[in-house]
């Protein structure tokens, strides 16, 4: 058993790392797009208005709660169950090609898990009691990225053990992947579209989830359930019909 003081130390370190990732990523995005370069990129603002101060405050409070839950799940994986996971430390054990493959695997697994978990959150009972917290931000900002009800935060965090207990993943890939997911999550809630005009029609772009797609989900409450990709939305017919026109309107600068 881990002593109480050691438990607190491990939990604090893990939670601190997650908190710093969230704060740095969300802060940089918020300062850049909502203050420093707001006028330059305003034509790329998906909803031509800013969230209210109370929205920022609510999102930050719930995000801090989510971070503490993510830290707890991280503690369980790395200090209680690590020896049972498929996370490995020796890079040469599987080599470079497998390392690259593990990234593809994690992206696919997380996107699939998120899509179906997200759709479950839209069941009327779960939506009213749980997912509504996240959807209070009808005009999301970078601070919305982790703004979840505690139960939803727990479900979001389950992707970590799901990865850890399936295919082998190098510990560096595991850590970098979760850095990537917060960066892309902040982009998804940024409120500004960063991909270039016409990207949604390209061979690759038509499969990539964008800030526009997720912003429409927050604004209209349904459709566009994906995280990184639009695979499942296209397969299940849940991509919003107004996605294409909205993306085009958002990425074209008009005088």
C-alpha positions as a Markdown table, in Angstrom:
| # | Residue | x | y | z |
|---|---|---|---|---|
| 1 | Unk | 0.0 | 0.0 | 0.0 |
| 2 | Unk | 1.1 | 3.5 | -0.7 |
| 3 | Unk | 1.4 | 5.7 | 2.4 |
| 4 | Unk | -1.0 | 8.7 | 2.6 |
| 5 | Unk | 1.8 | 11.3 | 2.2 |
| 6 | Unk | 3.2 | 9.4 | -0.8 |
| 7 | Unk | -0.3 | 9.1 | -2.3 |
| 8 | Unk | -0.8 | 12.8 | -2.0 |
| 9 | Unk | 2.6 | 13.5 | -3.5 |
| 10 | Unk | 2.0 | 11.2 | -6.5 |
| 11 | Unk | -1.5 | 12.6 | -7.1 |
| 12 | Unk | -0.3 | 16.2 | -6.8 |
| 13 | Unk | 2.5 | 15.7 | -9.3 |
| 14 | Unk | 0.3 | 14.0 | -11.9 |
| 15 | Unk | -2.5 | 16.4 | -11.5 |
| 16 | Unk | -0.1 | 19.4 | -11.7 |
| 17 | Unk | 1.3 | 18.1 | -15.0 |
| 18 | Unk | -2.2 | 17.9 | -16.5 |
| 19 | Unk | -3.2 | 21.3 | -15.0 |
| 20 | Unk | -0.1 | 22.9 | -16.5 |
| 21 | Unk | -0.8 | 21.4 | -20.0 |
| 22 | Unk | -4.4 | 22.7 | -19.8 |
| 23 | Unk | -3.5 | 26.2 | -18.5 |
| 24 | Unk | -0.7 | 26.8 | -20.9 |
| 25 | Unk | -2.5 | 25.5 | -24.0 |
| 26 | Unk | -5.8 | 27.3 | -23.2 |
| 27 | Unk | -4.1 | 30.5 | -22.1 |
| 28 | Unk | -2.0 | 30.8 | -25.2 |
| 29 | Unk | -5.0 | 30.2 | -27.4 |
| 30 | Unk | -7.2 | 32.6 | -25.5 |
| 31 | Unk | -4.7 | 35.4 | -25.3 |
| 32 | Unk | -3.7 | 35.0 | -29.0 |
| 33 | Unk | -7.2 | 34.8 | -30.5 |
| 34 | Unk | -9.3 | 36.7 | -28.0 |
| 35 | Unk | -6.9 | 39.6 | -27.4 |
| 36 | Unk | -3.7 | 40.0 | -29.3 |
| 37 | Unk | -4.8 | 38.9 | -32.8 |
| 38 | Unk | -8.5 | 39.1 | -32.4 |
| 39 | Unk | -9.0 | 41.7 | -35.1 |
| 40 | Unk | -6.7 | 40.0 | -37.6 |
| 41 | Unk | -8.5 | 36.6 | -37.3 |
| 42 | Unk | -12.1 | 37.9 | -36.6 |
| 43 | Unk | -13.3 | 36.9 | -40.0 |
| 44 | Unk | -12.4 | 33.3 | -39.0 |
| 45 | Unk | -14.6 | 33.6 | -35.8 |
| 46 | Unk | -17.2 | 30.9 | -36.3 |
| 47 | Unk | -19.9 | 32.7 | -34.3 |
| 48 | Unk | -19.4 | 36.4 | -34.6 |
| 49 | Unk | -19.7 | 37.2 | -31.0 |
| 50 | Unk | -17.7 | 36.5 | -27.8 |
| 51 | Unk | -18.7 | 34.4 | -24.9 |
| 52 | Unk | -19.7 | 36.2 | -21.7 |
| 53 | Unk | -17.4 | 36.5 | -18.7 |
| 54 | Unk | -19.7 | 34.1 | -16.7 |
| 55 | Unk | -19.1 | 31.5 | -19.4 |
| 56 | Unk | -15.3 | 31.7 | -19.0 |
| 57 | Unk | -15.7 | 31.5 | -15.2 |
| 58 | Unk | -18.0 | 28.4 | -15.3 |
| 59 | Unk | -15.8 | 26.6 | -17.8 |
| 60 | Unk | -12.6 | 27.2 | -15.8 |
| 61 | Unk | -14.2 | 26.0 | -12.6 |
| 62 | Unk | -15.5 | 22.8 | -14.2 |
| 63 | Unk | -12.2 | 22.3 | -16.0 |
| 64 | Unk | -10.3 | 22.4 | -12.7 |
| 65 | Unk | -12.6 | 19.7 | -11.3 |
| 66 | Unk | -12.0 | 17.6 | -14.5 |
| 67 | Unk | -8.2 | 18.0 | -14.1 |
| 68 | Unk | -8.4 | 16.6 | -10.6 |
| 69 | Unk | -10.3 | 13.6 | -11.9 |
| 70 | Unk | -7.9 | 13.1 | -14.7 |
| 71 | Unk | -5.1 | 13.2 | -12.2 |
| 72 | Unk | -6.7 | 10.5 | -10.1 |
| 73 | Unk | -7.1 | 8.2 | -13.1 |
| 74 | Unk | -3.5 | 8.9 | -14.0 |
| 75 | Unk | -2.4 | 8.0 | -10.4 |
| 76 | Unk | -4.2 | 4.7 | -10.6 |
| 77 | Unk | -2.6 | 3.7 | -13.9 |
| 78 | Unk | 1.0 | 4.8 | -13.1 |
| 79 | Unk | 1.3 | 3.9 | -9.4 |
| 80 | Unk | -1.2 | 1.1 | -8.7 |
| 81 | Unk | -1.6 | -0.7 | -12.0 |
| 82 | Unk | 1.5 | 0.2 | -14.1 |
| 83 | Unk | 3.0 | -3.3 | -13.9 |
| 84 | Unk | -0.2 | -4.7 | -15.3 |
| 85 | Unk | -0.4 | -2.3 | -18.3 |
| 86 | Unk | 1.1 | -2.7 | -21.7 |
| 87 | Unk | 3.1 | 0.6 | -21.4 |
| 88 | Unk | 6.7 | -0.1 | -22.1 |
| 89 | Unk | 9.9 | 1.9 | -21.5 |
| 90 | Unk | 12.5 | 0.3 | -23.7 |
| 91 | Unk | 12.1 | 2.0 | -27.1 |
| 92 | Unk | 14.0 | -0.8 | -28.9 |
| 93 | Unk | 11.5 | -3.4 | -27.7 |
| 94 | Unk | 9.2 | -2.7 | -30.6 |
| 95 | Unk | 11.1 | -0.2 | -32.8 |
| 96 | Unk | 10.3 | 2.9 | -34.8 |
| 97 | Unk | 7.6 | 1.5 | -37.1 |
| 98 | Unk | 5.6 | 0.2 | -34.2 |
| 99 | Unk | 6.0 | 3.5 | -32.4 |
| 100 | Unk | 4.4 | 5.3 | -35.4 |
| 101 | Unk | 1.7 | 2.6 | -35.6 |
| 102 | Unk | 0.9 | 3.1 | -31.9 |
| 103 | Unk | 0.1 | 6.7 | -32.6 |
| 104 | Unk | -2.3 | 5.7 | -35.4 |
| 105 | Unk | -3.8 | 3.2 | -33.0 |
| 106 | Unk | -4.3 | 5.7 | -30.2 |
| 107 | Unk | -5.9 | 8.2 | -32.5 |
| 108 | Unk | -8.3 | 5.7 | -33.9 |
| 109 | Unk | -9.1 | 4.2 | -30.5 |
| 110 | Unk | -9.7 | 7.6 | -28.8 |
| 111 | Unk | -11.8 | 8.9 | -31.7 |
| 112 | Unk | -14.0 | 5.8 | -31.7 |
| 113 | Unk | -14.4 | 5.7 | -28.0 |
| 114 | Unk | -15.2 | 9.5 | -27.9 |
| 115 | Unk | -17.7 | 9.3 | -30.7 |
| 116 | Unk | -19.8 | 6.6 | -29.1 |
| 117 | Unk | -19.4 | 7.9 | -25.5 |
| 118 | Unk | -20.4 | 11.4 | -26.8 |
| 119 | Unk | -23.5 | 10.0 | -28.5 |
| 120 | Unk | -24.4 | 8.2 | -25.3 |
| 121 | Unk | -24.1 | 11.6 | -23.4 |
| 122 | Unk | -26.8 | 12.9 | -25.7 |
| 123 | Unk | -29.3 | 10.4 | -24.4 |
| 124 | Unk | -32.0 | 12.6 | -22.8 |
| 125 | Unk | -31.4 | 11.4 | -19.3 |
| 126 | Unk | -27.6 | 11.7 | -19.4 |
| 127 | Unk | -27.8 | 15.0 | -21.4 |
| 128 | Unk | -29.9 | 16.8 | -18.8 |
| 129 | Unk | -28.1 | 15.5 | -15.8 |
| 130 | Unk | -24.5 | 15.3 | -17.1 |
| 131 | Unk | -23.6 | 16.6 | -20.6 |
| 132 | Unk | -25.6 | 19.8 | -20.3 |
| 133 | Unk | -22.7 | 21.2 | -18.3 |
| 134 | Unk | -20.5 | 21.1 | -21.3 |
| 135 | Unk | -23.2 | 22.4 | -23.6 |
| 136 | Unk | -23.9 | 25.5 | -21.5 |
| 137 | Unk | -21.1 | 26.9 | -23.6 |
| 138 | Unk | -23.1 | 27.3 | -26.8 |
| 139 | Unk | -20.3 | 29.6 | -28.1 |
| 140 | Unk | -17.2 | 27.7 | -26.8 |
| 141 | Unk | -13.8 | 29.1 | -26.0 |
| 142 | Unk | -10.5 | 27.5 | -25.2 |
| 143 | Unk | -11.5 | 27.2 | -21.6 |
| 144 | Unk | -14.4 | 24.9 | -22.6 |
| 145 | Unk | -12.0 | 22.1 | -23.6 |
| 146 | Unk | -12.1 | 20.4 | -20.2 |
| 147 | Unk | -15.4 | 21.9 | -18.9 |
| 148 | Unk | -17.2 | 18.6 | -18.0 |
| 149 | Unk | -19.6 | 17.4 | -15.3 |
| 150 | Unk | -17.5 | 15.2 | -12.9 |
| 151 | Unk | -19.1 | 12.0 | -14.3 |
| 152 | Unk | -18.4 | 12.9 | -17.9 |
| 153 | Unk | -14.9 | 13.9 | -16.9 |
| 154 | Unk | -14.5 | 10.3 | -15.5 |
| 155 | Unk | -15.8 | 8.8 | -18.7 |
| 156 | Unk | -13.4 | 11.1 | -20.7 |
| 157 | Unk | -10.5 | 9.9 | -18.6 |
| 158 | Unk | -11.2 | 6.2 | -19.2 |
| 159 | Unk | -9.5 | 6.5 | -22.6 |
| 160 | Unk | -6.2 | 6.4 | -20.6 |
| 161 | Unk | -6.6 | 2.9 | -19.1 |
| 162 | Unk | -8.2 | 1.8 | -22.4 |
| 163 | Unk | -5.0 | 2.7 | -24.2 |
| 164 | Unk | -2.8 | 1.4 | -21.4 |
| 165 | Unk | -4.5 | -2.1 | -21.3 |
| 166 | Unk | -4.8 | -2.8 | -25.0 |
| 167 | Unk | -1.9 | -2.7 | -27.4 |
| 168 | Unk | 1.6 | -1.9 | -26.1 |
| 169 | Unk | 2.4 | 1.8 | -26.1 |
| 170 | Unk | 5.8 | 3.4 | -25.3 |
| 171 | Unk | 5.6 | 5.7 | -22.3 |
| 172 | Unk | 6.8 | 8.7 | -24.3 |
| 173 | Unk | 4.1 | 8.1 | -26.9 |
| 174 | Unk | 1.5 | 7.8 | -24.2 |
| 175 | Unk | 2.5 | 11.2 | -22.6 |
| 176 | Unk | 2.9 | 13.0 | -25.9 |
| 177 | Unk | -0.5 | 11.7 | -27.1 |
| 178 | Unk | -2.3 | 13.3 | -24.2 |
| 179 | Unk | -0.4 | 16.5 | -24.8 |
| 180 | Unk | -1.6 | 16.4 | -28.4 |
| 181 | Unk | -5.2 | 15.6 | -27.3 |
| 182 | Unk | -5.5 | 18.8 | -25.2 |
| 183 | Unk | -4.0 | 20.9 | -28.0 |
| 184 | Unk | -6.5 | 19.5 | -30.5 |
| 185 | Unk | -9.3 | 19.8 | -27.9 |
| 186 | Unk | -8.5 | 23.5 | -27.4 |
| 187 | Unk | -8.5 | 24.0 | -31.1 |
| 188 | Unk | -11.9 | 22.2 | -31.4 |
| 189 | Unk | -13.3 | 24.7 | -28.9 |
| 190 | Unk | -11.3 | 27.7 | -30.0 |
| 191 | Unk | -14.2 | 29.4 | -31.7 |
| 192 | Unk | -11.9 | 30.3 | -34.7 |
| 193 | Unk | -11.3 | 28.1 | -37.7 |
| 194 | Unk | -7.6 | 27.6 | -38.5 |
| 195 | Unk | -7.7 | 25.2 | -41.4 |
| 196 | Unk | -7.4 | 27.0 | -44.8 |
| 197 | Unk | -10.3 | 27.7 | -47.2 |
| 198 | Unk | -11.4 | 24.6 | -49.0 |
| 199 | Unk | -9.7 | 22.2 | -46.6 |
| 200 | Unk | -13.0 | 20.4 | -45.8 |
| 201 | Unk | -13.2 | 19.3 | -49.5 |
| 202 | Unk | -9.7 | 17.9 | -49.8 |
| 203 | Unk | -8.9 | 14.2 | -49.9 |
| 204 | Unk | -7.6 | 14.4 | -46.3 |
| 205 | Unk | -9.7 | 17.3 | -45.0 |
| 206 | Unk | -13.1 | 15.7 | -45.6 |
| 207 | Unk | -12.1 | 13.1 | -42.9 |
| 208 | Unk | -10.7 | 15.6 | -40.4 |
| 209 | Unk | -12.8 | 17.1 | -37.6 |
| 210 | Unk | -12.5 | 20.9 | -37.5 |
| 211 | Unk | -13.2 | 23.6 | -35.0 |
| 212 | Unk | -16.2 | 24.6 | -37.3 |
| 213 | Unk | -17.7 | 21.2 | -37.0 |
| 214 | Unk | -17.5 | 21.1 | -33.2 |
| 215 | Unk | -18.6 | 24.6 | -32.8 |
| 216 | Unk | -21.8 | 23.8 | -34.8 |
| 217 | Unk | -22.3 | 20.9 | -32.4 |
| 218 | Unk | -22.2 | 23.3 | -29.4 |
| 219 | Unk | -24.4 | 25.8 | -31.2 |
| 220 | Unk | -27.0 | 23.4 | -32.5 |
| 221 | Unk | -26.7 | 20.6 | -29.9 |
| 222 | Unk | -26.6 | 17.6 | -32.2 |
| 223 | Unk | -24.6 | 16.1 | -35.1 |
| 224 | Unk | -20.8 | 16.3 | -35.5 |
| 225 | Unk | -20.0 | 14.0 | -32.6 |
| 226 | Unk | -16.4 | 13.2 | -33.6 |
| 227 | Unk | -13.1 | 14.2 | -31.9 |
| 228 | Unk | -10.2 | 14.0 | -34.4 |
| 229 | Unk | -11.9 | 12.7 | -37.4 |
| 230 | Unk | -15.3 | 12.6 | -39.2 |
| 231 | Unk | -15.1 | 8.9 | -40.0 |
| 232 | Unk | -17.9 | 7.9 | -37.6 |
| 233 | Unk | -20.0 | 10.9 | -38.4 |
| 234 | Unk | -19.9 | 10.1 | -42.1 |
| 235 | Unk | -20.5 | 6.4 | -41.5 |
| 236 | Unk | -23.4 | 7.0 | -39.1 |
| 237 | Unk | -24.9 | 9.9 | -41.0 |
| 238 | Unk | -24.5 | 12.4 | -38.2 |
| 239 | Unk | -22.5 | 15.0 | -39.9 |
| 240 | Unk | -24.5 | 18.3 | -40.0 |
| 241 | Unk | -25.7 | 19.5 | -43.4 |
| 242 | Unk | -24.8 | 23.1 | -42.5 |
| 243 | Unk | -21.1 | 22.1 | -41.8 |
| 244 | Unk | -19.9 | 22.7 | -45.4 |
| 245 | Unk | -21.5 | 26.1 | -45.9 |
| 246 | Unk | -20.5 | 27.3 | -42.4 |
| 247 | Unk | -16.9 | 26.2 | -43.0 |
| 248 | Unk | -16.8 | 28.1 | -46.3 |
| 249 | Unk | -18.4 | 31.2 | -44.8 |
| 250 | Unk | -15.9 | 31.2 | -41.9 |
| 251 | Unk | -12.8 | 30.8 | -44.0 |
| 252 | Unk | -13.5 | 33.4 | -46.7 |
| 253 | Unk | -12.5 | 37.0 | -45.9 |
| 254 | Unk | -15.0 | 39.6 | -47.0 |
| 255 | Unk | -14.4 | 43.3 | -47.1 |
